[in-house]
Amino acid sequence: MNAPDSLPTKAKELRALLLAERALHAQERTRLAEELGAEREAKDHAQDEMKRLMGIIKELQRNRFGRRSERLDFDQLMLAFEDVEQAIAAAQAAAEKDAKARVKPDAARRRKVNLGALPLHFPREVVVIEPKDKTCKCCGIQRPRIGEDRSERLDVTPAQFKVIVTVRPIYASNDEGCEACAGNINISQAPAPERLIEKGIPTEALVAHVVVAKYADHLPLYRQAQIYARQGIKLDRSTLADWVGRAAFALRPVHATLLEHLKQSTKLFADETRAPVLDPGRGETKKGQFWAYARDERPWKGTAPPGVVYVYEPDRKHARPAKHLAGFSGVLQVDGYGAYVELAEAGDVVLAFCWSHSRRKFYDIQVATPAPIAAEALMRIATLYAIEDDIRGRSAEARKQARQQRSKPLVEALHVWLQERLATVSAKSTIAEAIRYALSRWEGLSRFLDDGRIEIDSNVVERGMRTIALGRKNHLFAGSDYGGEHWAVLASLIESCKMNGVDPQAYLRDVLAKIVARHPMSRIDELLPFAYRPAQAENEAA
């Protein structure tokens, strides 16, 4: 009898279940729509990021062999790579997070981890993470240790300052019990040690740190002062400038000796670049000039260590290289600047010209208005560079033989081809100008064929100019001609350290300490970057 009354109740229950199911389906559809929207958004973002990265890659490809890559310094070029690498790392992190959420951990792609490849001389702080319970659940006895997993991470402690307190005890005569000393004033005390900065607070190590931060890491002095202030050390920028100036003054004999040492070589590179210098009289900057002279015999297994010297001058007069290189006799590899031509006319210097500068003329044309002549010239020059890449690191004689067999026929054919092309183009065209630039310097361009010591270009010294370009970009200009000279002295020693694999901060710290301790001028060669021996090694040898 209750069955008819239960039908409405059942209907209500079924209706409630149906509504609940519809609600669940609606929620599921909403969730799926949200996930689909998120996936589409992520996909669109990934596509946009891919387009951006492809744009960077294409830009790098365009810049690889031409003027732009030579105009951009290495650090600027690396900024683009850093951007790509950061984007890749972010994408990998997102993929790893997604893999952990969707797949079992063992199935997720494992990243490479460090397994103890960090330098052994770094101090180690061992952190042991023990499990909460080391007892056996069955018998309650402590489990024996059967092994361990070990990993290493690199940590950093911000630069720590310390204060060196120098105590010089004073001893007086013994008036009691000594008749000879009675009534005599006899005081004994060790003399005060010499300092680079008389009555100043910095050690030679701190001065070296400031110098390297400015001229190697390109950190202006006012920024260094801000960094020190964060650690409670209040140093005015002018104080740091005083330290740098005194360090440069102390190192001038080493700089002069380095230049004289390089001039004893028979093969050097030379280049020049502008140096903005503040001109207080006019309230603006004037154009100073840095001249660079470099030696690098590593490509042909020479025995002389590499090095570079910068010389600052207030102008770009043609007489400057002759003054700097007085006494030098040999091959000078340069660009087409007329000052070097005048130097060679004196008879002691033979010029080898740079193929990179000749190639740049054709590249400019090809980028602006692609032309068959420019394209073929670039292709022919690229073949010469491919040969150079293949023979780099061989002896000078082996390089000469390879060039005679492989490069010389190509250079002779290129010479004939350029002369033929010049007769077919307008004399006032840019392509004619590029061809005439190469033909007018052909003897110097061909000199590398007969001498294995000569490089195909002067990129060695142009790479050395990057430190000047970066410094110019960061601290904009030298404060005076004296500032330009100090810049040249310190940059020369720091860059020569880099070329020889020497830590410039350790080098400057030790060399400044030796100079303060009155290192004999007759042994100034021992202070050159490529002759440097760390103080620890010297003590062990002694």
RORO-763757 format. One record per residue (C-alpha): x, z, y. Coordinates in steps of 0.5 Angstrom, whole numbers, plus 500, padded with zeros to 3 digits. Each point is the difference from the previous one (the first is absolute). Layout:
N
    u    w    v
    X    Z    Y
...
END
This chain:
542
    u    w    v
  500  500  500
  506  501  505
  503  493  498
  496  496  506
  502  506  505
  507  499  498
  500  492  502
  500  501  507
  506  505  499
  504  495  496
  499  495  505
  502  504  505
  507  502  496
  501  492  499
  499  498  507
  505  506  502
  505  497  495
  499  493  502
  501  502  508
  506  504  498
  503  494  496
  499  496  506
  503  505  504
  506  500  496
  500  492  499
  500  500  508
  505  505  501
  505  496  495
  498  493  503
  502  504  507
  507  503  497
  501  493  497
  499  496  506
  504  505  504
  506  499  495
  499  493  500
  500  500  508
  507  505  500
  503  495  495
  498  494  504
  503  504  506
  506  501  496
  501  493  498
  499  498  507
  505  505  503
  505  497  494
  499  493  502
  501  502  507
  506  504  498
  503  494  496
  499  495  505
  504  504  505
  506  501  495
  500  493  499
  500  499  507
  506  504  500
  504  497  494
  499  493  503
  503  502  507
  506  503  496
  500  493  496
  500  497  507
  505  504  503
  505  500  494
  505  494  501
  499  499  508
  500  503  507
  495  505  499
  504  503  494
  506  500  504
  497  503  506
  496  506  497
  505  505  498
  500  503  493
  496  506  502
  495  496  503
  499  496  494
  500  506  496
  494  503  503
  496  494  498
  502  501  493
  498  508  501
  493  498  502
  499  496  493
  503  505  496
  496  506  503
  494  495  499
  502  499  493
  501  508  499
  493  501  502
  497  495  496
  504  503  494
  497  507  502
  493  498  500
  501  496  493
  503  506  497
  494  505  503
  495  495  497
  503  499  494
  500  508  499
  493  500  501
  498  494  496
  505  501  494
  503  505  496
  507  502  503
  504  497  494
  497  493  501
  501  501  508
  507  496  502
  505  505  501
  505  500  506
  507  500  499
  503  507  502
  506  503  502
  504  503  494
  506  503  503
  503  494  504
  501  504  506
  507  501  502
  504  506  496
  503  503  506
  493  502  503
  499  507  499
  494  502  495
  495  505  501
  497  501  493
  492  501  500
  498  502  493
  492  500  498
  498  504  495
  493  500  496
  496  505  501
  500  502  493
  506  500  496
  497  503  494
  497  497  493
  492  501  500
  501  501  493
  505  505  499
  501  503  507
  508  499  499
  503  496  506
  502  493  499
  507  498  499
  502  495  506
  502  493  496
  501  496  506
  499  498  507
  498  495  505
  504  499  506
  499  496  506
  503  499  507
  497  499  507
  504  500  507
  499  505  505
  502  501  507
  502  506  504
  500  498  508
  507  500  503
  502  507  500
  505  502  506
  505  506  499
  504  503  505
  507  501  499
  503  506  503
  508  500  501
  503  507  500
  507  501  503
  502  507  499
  505  503  505
  505  505  498
  504  505  504
  507  503  499
  500  507  496
  501  505  506
  500  505  495
  506  501  495
  504  495  503
  505  501  505
  502  493  501
  493  498  502
  498  506  504
  499  498  507
  500  493  499
  494  495  500
  500  496  494
  494  496  498
  499  495  494
  494  495  500
  499  494  496
  500  494  505
  493  497  502
  499  494  495
  499  493  504
  493  497  501
  498  493  501
  495  503  506
  504  506  503
  495  506  501
  495  496  497
  495  502  494
  501  494  496
  504  499  494
  503  493  498
  495  500  495
  494  500  504
  503  495  505
  501  495  495
  493  502  498
  498  498  507
  504  494  500
  498  497  493
  493  501  502
  500  496  506
  505  494  498
  498  500  493
  493  502  499
  498  498  507
  497  506  503
  501  501  507
  502  507  503
  494  502  503
  496  500  493
  506  503  497
  499  506  505
  493  500  498
  501  501  493
  505  506  501
  495  503  505
  495  500  494
  505  505  496
  501  504  506
  507  497  503
  499  498  507
  505  495  502
  499  495  506
  501  493  499
  506  500  505
  503  505  496
  500  495  494
  502  495  504
  506  504  502
  502  501  493
  499  493  498
  505  498  506
  505  504  498
  500  498  493
  501  493  502
  506  502  505
  503  503  494
  499  494  495
  502  495  505
  507  500  497
  497  499  493
  496  494  503
  506  497  503
  504  501  493
  495  496  496
  500  494  505
  507  500  499
  500  500  493
  494  495  499
  505  495  505
  505  500  495
  496  496  495
  500  493  500
  492  499  499
  495  503  505
  493  499  502
  498  501  507
  493  500  503
  497  503  507
  493  502  502
  497  503  507
  500  507  501
  495  503  506
  504  505  504
  497  504  506
  502  498  507
  499  506  504
  501  496  507
  495  495  499
  495  504  496
  500  496  494
  504  498  494
  505  495  500
  503  495  494
  506  503  497
  503  497  493
  502  503  494
  505  496  496
  501  501  492
  506  498  496
  499  501  493
  504  499  493
  497  500  493
  504  497  495
  496  502  494
  497  494  499
  506  497  498
  503  506  497
  505  501  505
  504  507  501
  499  502  507
  494  505  501
  494  498  504
  499  502  507
  497  498  507
  502  502  507
  495  499  506
  503  500  507
  496  501  506
  501  495  506
  495  500  507
  500  493  499
  501  494  496
  506  496  503
  503  495  495
  507  504  501
  497  506  497
  501  498  492
  508  498  502
  501  507  503
  497  503  494
  503  496  495
  507  500  503
  505  500  494
  495  497  495
  502  494  497
  496  496  494
  493  498  499
  494  502  504
  493  499  498
  495  499  505
  494  497  503
  501  494  506
  501  505  506
  505  496  504
  504  507  501
  503  499  493
  502  493  501
  504  502  506
  503  505  496
  502  495  494
  503  495  506
  506  505  501
  502  498  493
  500  507  496
  493  500  497
  496  495  496
  493  499  500
  495  500  494
  493  499  503
  494  502  497
  495  496  496
  494  505  501
  500  498  507
  500  493  499
  494  500  495
  496  504  505
  500  494  505
  497  496  494
  495  506  498
  497  501  507
  498  493  500
  497  500  493
  496  506  502
  498  497  507
  498  493  498
  502  498  492
  505  494  500
  503  497  494
  507  500  503
  500  507  501
  497  502  493
  505  496  497
  506  503  504
  497  507  498
  500  498  492
  507  497  501
  503  507  503
  496  504  495
  503  497  494
  507  502  503
  497  507  501
  498  500  493
  507  498  498
  503  506  504
  495  505  496
  503  497  494
  508  501  502
  499  507  504
  505  505  497
  505  495  497
  507  500  502
  502  496  507
  503  494  496
  494  500  495
  495  499  505
  505  495  504
  500  496  493
  492  500  499
  499  498  507
  505  494  500
  496  498  493
  493  502  502
  499  501  508
  505  495  503
  496  493  497
  494  503  503
  503  502  507
  503  493  500
  493  497  498
  497  504  505
  504  498  506
  499  493  499
  493  501  499
  499  504  507
  504  494  503
  495  495  498
  494  504  502
  503  501  507
  500  493  501
  493  499  498
  497  506  505
  499  500  507
  506  503  503
  496  505  504
  496  503  494
  501  507  497
  502  497  494
  506  496  503
  502  506  503
  500  504  494
  504  494  497
  505  500  505
  501  508  500
  502  499  493
  504  494  500
  504  503  507
  502  506  495
  501  496  494
  508  502  499
  498  507  501
  494  500  495
  504  496  495
  506  505  500
  497  504  495
  501  495  495
  508  501  500
  500  507  500
  497  505  495
  500  506  505
  495  496  505
  493  502  499
  495  494  501
  497  504  506
  501  506  505
  495  504  497
  504  506  498
  501  502  508
  493  498  502
  498  505  495
  505  505  503
  496  499  507
  493  503  497
  503  507  501
  501  498  508
  493  496  500
  496  506  497
  504  505  504
  498  495  506
  493  501  498
  499  507  499
  504  503  506
  499  494  504
  507  499  504
  506  504  501
  500  505  506
  507  497  503
  506  495  498
  503  507  498
  494  501  495
  501  493  498
  507  501  498
  498  507  496
  494  496  497
  506  495  497
  505  505  498
  495  504  496
  496  494  497
  506  497  498
  502  506  496
  493  501  497
  499  493  498
  507  499  497
  499  507  496
  493  496  497
  504  494  498
  505  504  496
  495  505  497
  502  506  504
  495  505  502
  501  499  508
  498  508  501
  505  503  496
  505  495  502
  499  502  508
  499  507  498
  507  500  497
  504  495  505
  497  504  506
  503  506  497
  507  497  498
  500  498  507
  498  506  503
  506  503  496
  505  495  503
  500  495  495
  507  497  501
  499  493  504
  506  497  495
  495  501  494
  494  497  504
  499  495  494
  498  505  496
  493  502  504
  498  492  499
  493  500  496
  503  496  494
  506  505  500
  495  506  500
  501  506  495
  495  505  500
  503  507  502
  498  503  493
  504  494  496
  506  501  505
  500  508  498
  499  498  493
  506  495  500
  504  506  504
END
